[in-house]
């Protein structure tokens, strides 16, 4: 398992944990998801371009 695949898995788990349906994150709204989503998209693009 490469470090880049591990990074993508961790980011996906963070996205799931930041969903506002969980009790502890309900008051956060969708702001954390959009930030983590942008980071995930950047990492996926870098993986496709074979930068990381």
mmCIF entry with sequence, helices, sheets and N, C-alpha, C, O atoms, coordinates in Angstrom:
data_MODEL
# 
_entry.id   MODEL 
# 
_entity.id                         1 
_entity.type                       polymer 
_entity.pdbx_number_of_molecules   1 
# 
_entity_poly.entity_id                      1 
_entity_poly.type                           'polypeptide(L)' 
_entity_poly.nstd_linkage                   no 
_entity_poly.nstd_monomer                   no 
_entity_poly.pdbx_seq_one_letter_code       
;(UNK)(UNK)(UNK)(UNK)(UNK)(UNK)(UNK)(UNK)(UNK)(UNK)(UNK)(UNK)(UNK)(UNK)(UNK)(UNK)
(UNK)(UNK)(UNK)(UNK)(UNK)(UNK)(UNK)(UNK)(UNK)(UNK)(UNK)(UNK)(UNK)(UNK)(UNK)(UNK)
(UNK)(UNK)(UNK)(UNK)(UNK)(UNK)(UNK)(UNK)(UNK)(UNK)(UNK)(UNK)(UNK)(UNK)(UNK)(UNK)
(UNK)(UNK)(UNK)(UNK)
;
_entity_poly.pdbx_seq_one_letter_code_can   XXXXXXXXXXXXXXXXXXXXXXXXXXXXXXXXXXXXXXXXXXXXXXXXXXXX 
_entity_poly.pdbx_strand_id                 A 
# 
loop_
_entity_poly_seq.entity_id 
_entity_poly_seq.num 
_entity_poly_seq.mon_id 
_entity_poly_seq.hetero 
1 1  UNK n 
1 2  UNK n 
1 3  UNK n 
1 4  UNK n 
1 5  UNK n 
1 6  UNK n 
1 7  UNK n 
1 8  UNK n 
1 9  UNK n 
1 10 UNK n 
1 11 UNK n 
1 12 UNK n 
1 13 UNK n 
1 14 UNK n 
1 15 UNK n 
1 16 UNK n 
1 17 UNK n 
1 18 UNK n 
1 19 UNK n 
1 20 UNK n 
1 21 UNK n 
1 22 UNK n 
1 23 UNK n 
1 24 UNK n 
1 25 UNK n 
1 26 UNK n 
1 27 UNK n 
1 28 UNK n 
1 29 UNK n 
1 30 UNK n 
1 31 UNK n 
1 32 UNK n 
1 33 UNK n 
1 34 UNK n 
1 35 UNK n 
1 36 UNK n 
1 37 UNK n 
1 38 UNK n 
1 39 UNK n 
1 40 UNK n 
1 41 UNK n 
1 42 UNK n 
1 43 UNK n 
1 44 UNK n 
1 45 UNK n 
1 46 UNK n 
1 47 UNK n 
1 48 UNK n 
1 49 UNK n 
1 50 UNK n 
1 51 UNK n 
1 52 UNK n 
# 
_struct_asym.id          A 
_struct_asym.entity_id   1 
# 
loop_
_struct_conf.conf_type_id 
_struct_conf.id 
_struct_conf.pdbx_PDB_helix_id 
_struct_conf.beg_label_comp_id 
_struct_conf.beg_label_asym_id 
_struct_conf.beg_label_seq_id 
_struct_conf.pdbx_beg_PDB_ins_code 
_struct_conf.end_label_comp_id 
_struct_conf.end_label_asym_id 
_struct_conf.end_label_seq_id 
_struct_conf.pdbx_end_PDB_ins_code 
_struct_conf.beg_auth_comp_id 
_struct_conf.beg_auth_asym_id 
_struct_conf.beg_auth_seq_id 
_struct_conf.end_auth_comp_id 
_struct_conf.end_auth_asym_id 
_struct_conf.end_auth_seq_id 
_struct_conf.pdbx_PDB_helix_class 
_struct_conf.details 
_struct_conf.pdbx_PDB_helix_length 
HELX_P HELX_P1 AA1 UNK A 3  ? UNK A 17 ? UNK A 3  UNK A 17 1 ? 15 
HELX_P HELX_P2 AA2 UNK A 23 ? UNK A 28 ? UNK A 23 UNK A 28 5 ? 6  
HELX_P HELX_P3 AA3 UNK A 31 ? UNK A 48 ? UNK A 31 UNK A 48 1 ? 18 
# 
_struct_conf_type.id          HELX_P 
_struct_conf_type.criteria    ? 
_struct_conf_type.reference   ? 
# 
loop_
_atom_site.group_PDB 
_atom_site.id 
_atom_site.type_symbol 
_atom_site.label_atom_id 
_atom_site.label_alt_id 
_atom_site.label_comp_id 
_atom_site.label_asym_id 
_atom_site.label_entity_id 
_atom_site.label_seq_id 
_atom_site.pdbx_PDB_ins_code 
_atom_site.Cartn_x 
_atom_site.Cartn_y 
_atom_site.Cartn_z 
_atom_site.occupancy 
_atom_site.B_iso_or_equiv 
_atom_site.pdbx_formal_charge 
_atom_site.auth_seq_id 
_atom_site.auth_comp_id 
_atom_site.auth_asym_id 
_atom_site.auth_atom_id 
_atom_site.pdbx_PDB_model_num 
ATOM 1   N N  . UNK A 1 1  ? 0.853   -1.173 0.000   1.00 0.00 ? 1  UNK A N  1 
ATOM 2   C CA . UNK A 1 1  ? 0.000   0.000  0.000   1.00 0.00 ? 1  UNK A CA 1 
ATOM 3   C C  . UNK A 1 1  ? 0.898   1.235  0.000   1.00 0.00 ? 1  UNK A C  1 
ATOM 4   O O  . UNK A 1 1  ? 1.743   1.401  0.880   1.00 0.00 ? 1  UNK A O  1 
ATOM 5   N N  . UNK A 1 2  ? 0.709   2.079  -0.975  1.00 0.00 ? 2  UNK A N  1 
ATOM 6   C CA . UNK A 1 2  ? 1.533   3.276  -1.077  1.00 0.00 ? 2  UNK A CA 1 
ATOM 7   C C  . UNK A 1 2  ? 0.993   4.377  -0.167  1.00 0.00 ? 2  UNK A C  1 
ATOM 8   O O  . UNK A 1 2  ? -0.155  4.334  0.276   1.00 0.00 ? 2  UNK A O  1 
ATOM 9   N N  . UNK A 1 3  ? 1.834   5.344  0.095   1.00 0.00 ? 3  UNK A N  1 
ATOM 10  C CA . UNK A 1 3  ? 1.459   6.445  0.978   1.00 0.00 ? 3  UNK A CA 1 
ATOM 11  C C  . UNK A 1 3  ? 0.365   7.308  0.349   1.00 0.00 ? 3  UNK A C  1 
ATOM 12  O O  . UNK A 1 3  ? -0.459  7.871  1.069   1.00 0.00 ? 3  UNK A O  1 
ATOM 13  N N  . UNK A 1 4  ? 0.343   7.421  -0.973  1.00 0.00 ? 4  UNK A N  1 
ATOM 14  C CA . UNK A 1 4  ? -0.684  8.231  -1.627  1.00 0.00 ? 4  UNK A CA 1 
ATOM 15  C C  . UNK A 1 4  ? -2.061  7.585  -1.506  1.00 0.00 ? 4  UNK A C  1 
ATOM 16  O O  . UNK A 1 4  ? -3.057  8.282  -1.315  1.00 0.00 ? 4  UNK A O  1 
ATOM 17  N N  . UNK A 1 5  ? -2.124  6.262  -1.615  1.00 0.00 ? 5  UNK A N  1 
ATOM 18  C CA . UNK A 1 5  ? -3.398  5.576  -1.437  1.00 0.00 ? 5  UNK A CA 1 
ATOM 19  C C  . UNK A 1 5  ? -3.877  5.715  0.004   1.00 0.00 ? 5  UNK A C  1 
ATOM 20  O O  . UNK A 1 5  ? -5.069  5.894  0.255   1.00 0.00 ? 5  UNK A O  1 
ATOM 21  N N  . UNK A 1 6  ? -2.955  5.632  0.934   1.00 0.00 ? 6  UNK A N  1 
ATOM 22  C CA . UNK A 1 6  ? -3.294  5.812  2.342   1.00 0.00 ? 6  UNK A CA 1 
ATOM 23  C C  . UNK A 1 6  ? -3.813  7.222  2.599   1.00 0.00 ? 6  UNK A C  1 
ATOM 24  O O  . UNK A 1 6  ? -4.744  7.405  3.383   1.00 0.00 ? 6  UNK A O  1 
ATOM 25  N N  . UNK A 1 7  ? -3.223  8.213  1.950   1.00 0.00 ? 7  UNK A N  1 
ATOM 26  C CA . UNK A 1 7  ? -3.662  9.595  2.088   1.00 0.00 ? 7  UNK A CA 1 
ATOM 27  C C  . UNK A 1 7  ? -5.082  9.773  1.565   1.00 0.00 ? 7  UNK A C  1 
ATOM 28  O O  . UNK A 1 7  ? -5.884  10.461 2.195   1.00 0.00 ? 7  UNK A O  1 
ATOM 29  N N  . UNK A 1 8  ? -5.404  9.176  0.443   1.00 0.00 ? 8  UNK A N  1 
ATOM 30  C CA . UNK A 1 8  ? -6.756  9.266  -0.119  1.00 0.00 ? 8  UNK A CA 1 
ATOM 31  C C  . UNK A 1 8  ? -7.764  8.598  0.813   1.00 0.00 ? 8  UNK A C  1 
ATOM 32  O O  . UNK A 1 8  ? -8.854  9.130  1.023   1.00 0.00 ? 8  UNK A O  1 
ATOM 33  N N  . UNK A 1 9  ? -7.417  7.453  1.368   1.00 0.00 ? 9  UNK A N  1 
ATOM 34  C CA . UNK A 1 9  ? -8.324  6.755  2.289   1.00 0.00 ? 9  UNK A CA 1 
ATOM 35  C C  . UNK A 1 9  ? -8.576  7.593  3.531   1.00 0.00 ? 9  UNK A C  1 
ATOM 36  O O  . UNK A 1 9  ? -9.714  7.686  3.991   1.00 0.00 ? 9  UNK A O  1 
ATOM 37  N N  . UNK A 1 10 ? -7.539  8.201  4.081   1.00 0.00 ? 10 UNK A N  1 
ATOM 38  C CA . UNK A 1 10 ? -7.698  9.046  5.267   1.00 0.00 ? 10 UNK A CA 1 
ATOM 39  C C  . UNK A 1 10 ? -8.567  10.256 4.953   1.00 0.00 ? 10 UNK A C  1 
ATOM 40  O O  . UNK A 1 10 ? -9.413  10.630 5.765   1.00 0.00 ? 10 UNK A O  1 
ATOM 41  N N  . UNK A 1 11 ? -8.376  10.875 3.792   1.00 0.00 ? 11 UNK A N  1 
ATOM 42  C CA . UNK A 1 11 ? -9.197  12.026 3.422   1.00 0.00 ? 11 UNK A CA 1 
ATOM 43  C C  . UNK A 1 11 ? -10.660 11.645 3.239   1.00 0.00 ? 11 UNK A C  1 
ATOM 44  O O  . UNK A 1 11 ? -11.547 12.412 3.616   1.00 0.00 ? 11 UNK A O  1 
ATOM 45  N N  . UNK A 1 12 ? -10.924 10.489 2.675   1.00 0.00 ? 12 UNK A N  1 
ATOM 46  C CA . UNK A 1 12 ? -12.310 10.037 2.519   1.00 0.00 ? 12 UNK A CA 1 
ATOM 47  C C  . UNK A 1 12 ? -12.943 9.790  3.884   1.00 0.00 ? 12 UNK A C  1 
ATOM 48  O O  . UNK A 1 12 ? -14.103 10.138 4.102   1.00 0.00 ? 12 UNK A O  1 
ATOM 49  N N  . UNK A 1 13 ? -12.192 9.195  4.800   1.00 0.00 ? 13 UNK A N  1 
ATOM 50  C CA . UNK A 1 13 ? -12.715 8.979  6.152   1.00 0.00 ? 13 UNK A CA 1 
ATOM 51  C C  . UNK A 1 13 ? -12.970 10.300 6.866   1.00 0.00 ? 13 UNK A C  1 
ATOM 52  O O  . UNK A 1 13 ? -13.944 10.417 7.611   1.00 0.00 ? 13 UNK A O  1 
ATOM 53  N N  . UNK A 1 14 ? -12.113 11.294 6.654   1.00 0.00 ? 14 UNK A N  1 
ATOM 54  C CA . UNK A 1 14 ? -12.341 12.613 7.242   1.00 0.00 ? 14 UNK A CA 1 
ATOM 55  C C  . UNK A 1 14 ? -13.595 13.263 6.669   1.00 0.00 ? 14 UNK A C  1 
ATOM 56  O O  . UNK A 1 14 ? -14.336 13.928 7.393   1.00 0.00 ? 14 UNK A O  1 
ATOM 57  N N  . UNK A 1 15 ? -13.838 13.073 5.368   1.00 0.00 ? 15 UNK A N  1 
ATOM 58  C CA . UNK A 1 15 ? -15.061 13.607 4.760   1.00 0.00 ? 15 UNK A CA 1 
ATOM 59  C C  . UNK A 1 15 ? -16.304 12.985 5.380   1.00 0.00 ? 15 UNK A C  1 
ATOM 60  O O  . UNK A 1 15 ? -17.282 13.680 5.657   1.00 0.00 ? 15 UNK A O  1 
ATOM 61  N N  . UNK A 1 16 ? -16.265 11.678 5.596   1.00 0.00 ? 16 UNK A N  1 
ATOM 62  C CA . UNK A 1 16 ? -17.411 10.994 6.204   1.00 0.00 ? 16 UNK A CA 1 
ATOM 63  C C  . UNK A 1 16 ? -17.606 11.470 7.637   1.00 0.00 ? 16 UNK A C  1 
ATOM 64  O O  . UNK A 1 16 ? -18.739 11.668 8.076   1.00 0.00 ? 16 UNK A O  1 
ATOM 65  N N  . UNK A 1 17 ? -16.511 11.655 8.368   1.00 0.00 ? 17 UNK A N  1 
ATOM 66  C CA . UNK A 1 17 ? -16.607 12.114 9.751   1.00 0.00 ? 17 UNK A CA 1 
ATOM 67  C C  . UNK A 1 17 ? -17.088 13.541 9.883   1.00 0.00 ? 17 UNK A C  1 
ATOM 68  O O  . UNK A 1 17 ? -17.616 13.916 10.930  1.00 0.00 ? 17 UNK A O  1 
ATOM 69  N N  . UNK A 1 18 ? -16.919 14.349 8.849   1.00 0.00 ? 18 UNK A N  1 
ATOM 70  C CA . UNK A 1 18 ? -17.326 15.749 8.903   1.00 0.00 ? 18 UNK A CA 1 
ATOM 71  C C  . UNK A 1 18 ? -18.745 15.980 8.406   1.00 0.00 ? 18 UNK A C  1 
ATOM 72  O O  . UNK A 1 18 ? -19.219 17.116 8.409   1.00 0.00 ? 18 UNK A O  1 
ATOM 73  N N  . UNK A 1 19 ? -19.426 14.932 7.981   1.00 0.00 ? 19 UNK A N  1 
ATOM 74  C CA . UNK A 1 19 ? -20.814 15.099 7.529   1.00 0.00 ? 19 UNK A CA 1 
ATOM 75  C C  . UNK A 1 19 ? -21.674 15.653 8.660   1.00 0.00 ? 19 UNK A C  1 
ATOM 76  O O  . UNK A 1 19 ? -21.546 15.210 9.802   1.00 0.00 ? 19 UNK A O  1 
ATOM 77  N N  . UNK A 1 20 ? -22.542 16.607 8.366   1.00 0.00 ? 20 UNK A N  1 
ATOM 78  C CA . UNK A 1 20 ? -23.357 17.216 9.421   1.00 0.00 ? 20 UNK A CA 1 
ATOM 79  C C  . UNK A 1 20 ? -24.470 16.321 9.947   1.00 0.00 ? 20 UNK A C  1 
ATOM 80  O O  . UNK A 1 20 ? -25.290 16.779 10.742  1.00 0.00 ? 20 UNK A O  1 
ATOM 81  N N  . UNK A 1 21 ? -24.526 15.059 9.529   1.00 0.00 ? 21 UNK A N  1 
ATOM 82  C CA . UNK A 1 21 ? -25.554 14.166 10.065  1.00 0.00 ? 21 UNK A CA 1 
ATOM 83  C C  . UNK A 1 21 ? -25.137 13.568 11.403  1.00 0.00 ? 21 UNK A C  1 
ATOM 84  O O  . UNK A 1 21 ? -25.984 13.078 12.149  1.00 0.00 ? 21 UNK A O  1 
ATOM 85  N N  . UNK A 1 22 ? -23.838 13.601 11.719  1.00 0.00 ? 22 UNK A N  1 
ATOM 86  C CA . UNK A 1 22 ? -23.375 13.088 13.000  1.00 0.00 ? 22 UNK A CA 1 
ATOM 87  C C  . UNK A 1 22 ? -23.683 14.113 14.089  1.00 0.00 ? 22 UNK A C  1 
ATOM 88  O O  . UNK A 1 22 ? -23.712 15.314 13.823  1.00 0.00 ? 22 UNK A O  1 
ATOM 89  N N  . UNK A 1 23 ? -23.909 13.649 15.292  1.00 0.00 ? 23 UNK A N  1 
ATOM 90  C CA . UNK A 1 23 ? -24.300 14.521 16.386  1.00 0.00 ? 23 UNK A CA 1 
ATOM 91  C C  . UNK A 1 23 ? -23.282 15.594 16.722  1.00 0.00 ? 23 UNK A C  1 
ATOM 92  O O  . UNK A 1 23 ? -23.654 16.743 16.960  1.00 0.00 ? 23 UNK A O  1 
ATOM 93  N N  . UNK A 1 24 ? -22.003 15.240 16.746  1.00 0.00 ? 24 UNK A N  1 
ATOM 94  C CA . UNK A 1 24 ? -20.981 16.200 17.149  1.00 0.00 ? 24 UNK A CA 1 
ATOM 95  C C  . UNK A 1 24 ? -20.679 17.234 16.071  1.00 0.00 ? 24 UNK A C  1 
ATOM 96  O O  . UNK A 1 24 ? -20.130 18.293 16.378  1.00 0.00 ? 24 UNK A O  1 
ATOM 97  N N  . UNK A 1 25 ? -21.019 16.958 14.833  1.00 0.00 ? 25 UNK A N  1 
ATOM 98  C CA . UNK A 1 25 ? -20.685 17.890 13.759  1.00 0.00 ? 25 UNK A CA 1 
ATOM 99  C C  . UNK A 1 25 ? -21.914 18.577 13.165  1.00 0.00 ? 25 UNK A C  1 
ATOM 100 O O  . UNK A 1 25 ? -21.814 19.237 12.131  1.00 0.00 ? 25 UNK A O  1 
ATOM 101 N N  . UNK A 1 26 ? -23.046 18.430 13.796  1.00 0.00 ? 26 UNK A N  1 
ATOM 102 C CA . UNK A 1 26 ? -24.280 18.992 13.237  1.00 0.00 ? 26 UNK A CA 1 
ATOM 103 C C  . UNK A 1 26 ? -24.233 20.517 13.178  1.00 0.00 ? 26 UNK A C  1 
ATOM 104 O O  . UNK A 1 26 ? -24.763 21.112 12.239  1.00 0.00 ? 26 UNK A O  1 
ATOM 105 N N  . UNK A 1 27 ? -23.609 21.156 14.164  1.00 0.00 ? 27 UNK A N  1 
ATOM 106 C CA . UNK A 1 27 ? -23.575 22.620 14.195  1.00 0.00 ? 27 UNK A CA 1 
ATOM 107 C C  . UNK A 1 27 ? -22.502 23.205 13.276  1.00 0.00 ? 27 UNK A C  1 
ATOM 108 O O  . UNK A 1 27 ? -22.467 24.420 13.078  1.00 0.00 ? 27 UNK A O  1 
ATOM 109 N N  . UNK A 1 28 ? -21.630 22.375 12.712  1.00 0.00 ? 28 UNK A N  1 
ATOM 110 C CA . UNK A 1 28 ? -20.567 22.873 11.847  1.00 0.00 ? 28 UNK A CA 1 
ATOM 111 C C  . UNK A 1 28 ? -21.094 23.314 10.488  1.00 0.00 ? 28 UNK A C  1 
ATOM 112 O O  . UNK A 1 28 ? -20.519 24.208 9.867   1.00 0.00 ? 28 UNK A O  1 
ATOM 113 N N  . UNK A 1 29 ? -22.167 22.710 10.022  1.00 0.00 ? 29 UNK A N  1 
ATOM 114 C CA . UNK A 1 29 ? -22.661 22.987 8.680   1.00 0.00 ? 29 UNK A CA 1 
ATOM 115 C C  . UNK A 1 29 ? -21.824 22.247 7.647   1.00 0.00 ? 29 UNK A C  1 
ATOM 116 O O  . UNK A 1 29 ? -21.220 21.219 7.953   1.00 0.00 ? 29 UNK A O  1 
ATOM 117 N N  . UNK A 1 30 ? -21.789 22.766 6.430   1.00 0.00 ? 30 UNK A N  1 
ATOM 118 C CA . UNK A 1 30 ? -21.084 22.086 5.338   1.00 0.00 ? 30 UNK A CA 1 
ATOM 119 C C  . UNK A 1 30 ? -19.690 22.658 5.081   1.00 0.00 ? 30 UNK A C  1 
ATOM 120 O O  . UNK A 1 30 ? -19.020 22.230 4.141   1.00 0.00 ? 30 UNK A O  1 
ATOM 121 N N  . UNK A 1 31 ? -19.239 23.610 5.890   1.00 0.00 ? 31 UNK A N  1 
ATOM 122 C CA . UNK A 1 31 ? -17.921 24.214 5.658   1.00 0.00 ? 31 UNK A CA 1 
ATOM 123 C C  . UNK A 1 31 ? -16.778 23.210 5.721   1.00 0.00 ? 31 UNK A C  1 
ATOM 124 O O  . UNK A 1 31 ? -15.934 23.229 4.825   1.00 0.00 ? 31 UNK A O  1 
ATOM 125 N N  . UNK A 1 32 ? -16.693 22.328 6.727   1.00 0.00 ? 32 UNK A N  1 
ATOM 126 C CA . UNK A 1 32 ? -15.570 21.380 6.749   1.00 0.00 ? 32 UNK A CA 1 
ATOM 127 C C  . UNK A 1 32 ? -15.564 20.425 5.557   1.00 0.00 ? 32 UNK A C  1 
ATOM 128 O O  . UNK A 1 32 ? -14.503 20.038 5.068   1.00 0.00 ? 32 UNK A O  1 
ATOM 129 N N  . UNK A 1 33 ? -16.745 20.051 5.099   1.00 0.00 ? 33 UNK A N  1 
ATOM 130 C CA . UNK A 1 33 ? -16.816 19.120 3.972   1.00 0.00 ? 33 UNK A CA 1 
ATOM 131 C C  . UNK A 1 33 ? -16.289 19.774 2.700   1.00 0.00 ? 33 UNK A C  1 
ATOM 132 O O  . UNK A 1 33 ? -15.591 19.131 1.916   1.00 0.00 ? 33 UNK A O  1 
ATOM 133 N N  . UNK A 1 34 ? -16.615 21.035 2.494   1.00 0.00 ? 34 UNK A N  1 
ATOM 134 C CA . UNK A 1 34 ? -16.140 21.681 1.268   1.00 0.00 ? 34 UNK A CA 1 
ATOM 135 C C  . UNK A 1 34 ? -14.627 21.841 1.289   1.00 0.00 ? 34 UNK A C  1 
ATOM 136 O O  . UNK A 1 34 ? -13.977 21.669 0.258   1.00 0.00 ? 34 UNK A O  1 
ATOM 137 N N  . UNK A 1 35 ? -14.057 22.165 2.437   1.00 0.00 ? 35 UNK A N  1 
ATOM 138 C CA . UNK A 1 35 ? -12.599 22.281 2.532   1.00 0.00 ? 35 UNK A CA 1 
ATOM 139 C C  . UNK A 1 35 ? -11.909 20.952 2.326   1.00 0.00 ? 35 UNK A C  1 
ATOM 140 O O  . UNK A 1 35 ? -10.924 20.870 1.593   1.00 0.00 ? 35 UNK A O  1 
ATOM 141 N N  . UNK A 1 36 ? -12.417 19.904 2.969   1.00 0.00 ? 36 UNK A N  1 
ATOM 142 C CA . UNK A 1 36 ? -11.833 18.571 2.799   1.00 0.00 ? 36 UNK A CA 1 
ATOM 143 C C  . UNK A 1 36 ? -12.058 18.046 1.386   1.00 0.00 ? 36 UNK A C  1 
ATOM 144 O O  . UNK A 1 36 ? -11.214 17.331 0.845   1.00 0.00 ? 36 UNK A O  1 
ATOM 145 N N  . UNK A 1 37 ? -13.186 18.396 0.794   1.00 0.00 ? 37 UNK A N  1 
ATOM 146 C CA . UNK A 1 37 ? -13.462 17.973 -0.580  1.00 0.00 ? 37 UNK A CA 1 
ATOM 147 C C  . UNK A 1 37 ? -12.481 18.581 -1.570  1.00 0.00 ? 37 UNK A C  1 
ATOM 148 O O  . UNK A 1 37 ? -12.039 17.918 -2.508  1.00 0.00 ? 37 UNK A O  1 
ATOM 149 N N  . UNK A 1 38 ? -12.143 19.852 -1.354  1.00 0.00 ? 38 UNK A N  1 
ATOM 150 C CA . UNK A 1 38 ? -11.162 20.503 -2.223  1.00 0.00 ? 38 UNK A CA 1 
ATOM 151 C C  . UNK A 1 38 ? -9.799  19.838 -2.079  1.00 0.00 ? 38 UNK A C  1 
ATOM 152 O O  . UNK A 1 38 ? -9.110  19.606 -3.072  1.00 0.00 ? 38 UNK A O  1 
ATOM 153 N N  . UNK A 1 39 ? -9.409  19.532 -0.841  1.00 0.00 ? 39 UNK A N  1 
ATOM 154 C CA . UNK A 1 39 ? -8.131  18.850 -0.611  1.00 0.00 ? 39 UNK A CA 1 
ATOM 155 C C  . UNK A 1 39 ? -8.141  17.478 -1.277  1.00 0.00 ? 39 UNK A C  1 
ATOM 156 O O  . UNK A 1 39 ? -7.149  17.082 -1.889  1.00 0.00 ? 39 UNK A O  1 
ATOM 157 N N  . UNK A 1 40 ? -9.250  16.748 -1.164  1.00 0.00 ? 40 UNK A N  1 
ATOM 158 C CA . UNK A 1 40 ? -9.349  15.429 -1.784  1.00 0.00 ? 40 UNK A CA 1 
ATOM 159 C C  . UNK A 1 40 ? -9.248  15.520 -3.304  1.00 0.00 ? 40 UNK A C  1 
ATOM 160 O O  . UNK A 1 40 ? -8.573  14.698 -3.924  1.00 0.00 ? 40 UNK A O  1 
ATOM 161 N N  . UNK A 1 41 ? -9.899  16.493 -3.906  1.00 0.00 ? 41 UNK A N  1 
ATOM 162 C CA . UNK A 1 41 ? -9.827  16.668 -5.358  1.00 0.00 ? 41 UNK A CA 1 
ATOM 163 C C  . UNK A 1 41 ? -8.401  16.987 -5.794  1.00 0.00 ? 41 UNK A C  1 
ATOM 164 O O  . UNK A 1 41 ? -7.927  16.460 -6.800  1.00 0.00 ? 41 UNK A O  1 
ATOM 165 N N  . UNK A 1 42 ? -7.716  17.846 -5.043  1.00 0.00 ? 42 UNK A N  1 
ATOM 166 C CA . UNK A 1 42 ? -6.329  18.187 -5.378  1.00 0.00 ? 42 UNK A CA 1 
ATOM 167 C C  . UNK A 1 42 ? -5.440  16.956 -5.307  1.00 0.00 ? 42 UNK A C  1 
ATOM 168 O O  . UNK A 1 42 ? -4.608  16.740 -6.188  1.00 0.00 ? 42 UNK A O  1 
ATOM 169 N N  . UNK A 1 43 ? -5.609  16.141 -4.260  1.00 0.00 ? 43 UNK A N  1 
ATOM 170 C CA . UNK A 1 43 ? -4.792  14.934 -4.113  1.00 0.00 ? 43 UNK A CA 1 
ATOM 171 C C  . UNK A 1 43 ? -5.078  13.947 -5.240  1.00 0.00 ? 43 UNK A C  1 
ATOM 172 O O  . UNK A 1 43 ? -4.153  13.328 -5.766  1.00 0.00 ? 43 UNK A O  1 
ATOM 173 N N  . UNK A 1 44 ? -6.343  13.792 -5.617  1.00 0.00 ? 44 UNK A N  1 
ATOM 174 C CA . UNK A 1 44 ? -6.684  12.869 -6.704  1.00 0.00 ? 44 UNK A CA 1 
ATOM 175 C C  . UNK A 1 44 ? -6.098  13.352 -8.030  1.00 0.00 ? 44 UNK A C  1 
ATOM 176 O O  . UNK A 1 44 ? -5.597  12.546 -8.813  1.00 0.00 ? 44 UNK A O  1 
ATOM 177 N N  . UNK A 1 45 ? -6.157  14.657 -8.289  1.00 0.00 ? 45 UNK A N  1 
ATOM 178 C CA . UNK A 1 45 ? -5.566  15.196 -9.520  1.00 0.00 ? 45 UNK A CA 1 
ATOM 179 C C  . UNK A 1 45 ? -4.059  14.963 -9.523  1.00 0.00 ? 45 UNK A C  1 
ATOM 180 O O  . UNK A 1 45 ? -3.495  14.595 -10.553 1.00 0.00 ? 45 UNK A O  1 
ATOM 181 N N  . UNK A 1 46 ? -3.405  15.171 -8.390  1.00 0.00 ? 46 UNK A N  1 
ATOM 182 C CA . UNK A 1 46 ? -1.965  14.930 -8.316  1.00 0.00 ? 46 UNK A CA 1 
ATOM 183 C C  . UNK A 1 46 ? -1.636  13.456 -8.515  1.00 0.00 ? 46 UNK A C  1 
ATOM 184 O O  . UNK A 1 46 ? -0.605  13.124 -9.100  1.00 0.00 ? 46 UNK A O  1 
ATOM 185 N N  . UNK A 1 47 ? -2.507  12.565 -8.029  1.00 0.00 ? 47 UNK A N  1 
ATOM 186 C CA . UNK A 1 47 ? -2.295  11.137 -8.251  1.00 0.00 ? 47 UNK A CA 1 
ATOM 187 C C  . UNK A 1 47 ? -2.434  10.776 -9.727  1.00 0.00 ? 47 UNK A C  1 
ATOM 188 O O  . UNK A 1 47 ? -1.653  9.985  -10.256 1.00 0.00 ? 47 UNK A O  1 
ATOM 189 N N  . UNK A 1 48 ? -3.432  11.359 -10.387 1.00 0.00 ? 48 UNK A N  1 
ATOM 190 C CA . UNK A 1 48 ? -3.652  11.074 -11.806 1.00 0.00 ? 48 UNK A CA 1 
ATOM 191 C C  . UNK A 1 48 ? -2.476  11.588 -12.641 1.00 0.00 ? 48 UNK A C  1 
ATOM 192 O O  . UNK A 1 48 ? -2.085  10.958 -13.623 1.00 0.00 ? 48 UNK A O  1 
ATOM 193 N N  . UNK A 1 49 ? -1.920  12.727 -12.247 1.00 0.00 ? 49 UNK A N  1 
ATOM 194 C CA . UNK A 1 49 ? -0.793  13.297 -12.980 1.00 0.00 ? 49 UNK A CA 1 
ATOM 195 C C  . UNK A 1 49 ? 0.542   12.678 -12.570 1.00 0.00 ? 49 UNK A C  1 
ATOM 196 O O  . UNK A 1 49 ? 1.592   13.072 -13.078 1.00 0.00 ? 49 UNK A O  1 
ATOM 197 N N  . UNK A 1 50 ? 0.505   11.716 -11.657 1.00 0.00 ? 50 UNK A N  1 
ATOM 198 C CA . UNK A 1 50 ? 1.700   11.013 -11.166 1.00 0.00 ? 50 UNK A CA 1 
ATOM 199 C C  . UNK A 1 50 ? 2.715   11.955 -10.531 1.00 0.00 ? 50 UNK A C  1 
ATOM 200 O O  . UNK A 1 50 ? 3.923   11.755 -10.652 1.00 0.00 ? 50 UNK A O  1 
ATOM 201 N N  . UNK A 1 51 ? 2.210   12.986 -9.852  1.00 0.00 ? 51 UNK A N  1 
ATOM 202 C CA . UNK A 1 51 ? 3.094   13.897 -9.129  1.00 0.00 ? 51 UNK A CA 1 
ATOM 203 C C  . UNK A 1 51 ? 3.439   13.318 -7.765  1.00 0.00 ? 51 UNK A C  1 
ATOM 204 O O  . UNK A 1 51 ? 4.568   13.454 -7.294  1.00 0.00 ? 51 UNK A O  1 
ATOM 205 N N  . UNK A 1 52 ? 2.462   12.670 -7.130  1.00 0.00 ? 52 UNK A N  1 
ATOM 206 C CA . UNK A 1 52 ? 2.729   12.015 -5.837  1.00 0.00 ? 52 UNK A CA 1 
ATOM 207 C C  . UNK A 1 52 ? 2.501   10.534 -5.961  1.00 0.00 ? 52 UNK A C  1 
ATOM 208 O O  . UNK A 1 52 ? 2.671   9.800  -4.987  1.00 0.00 ? 52 UNK A O  1 
# 
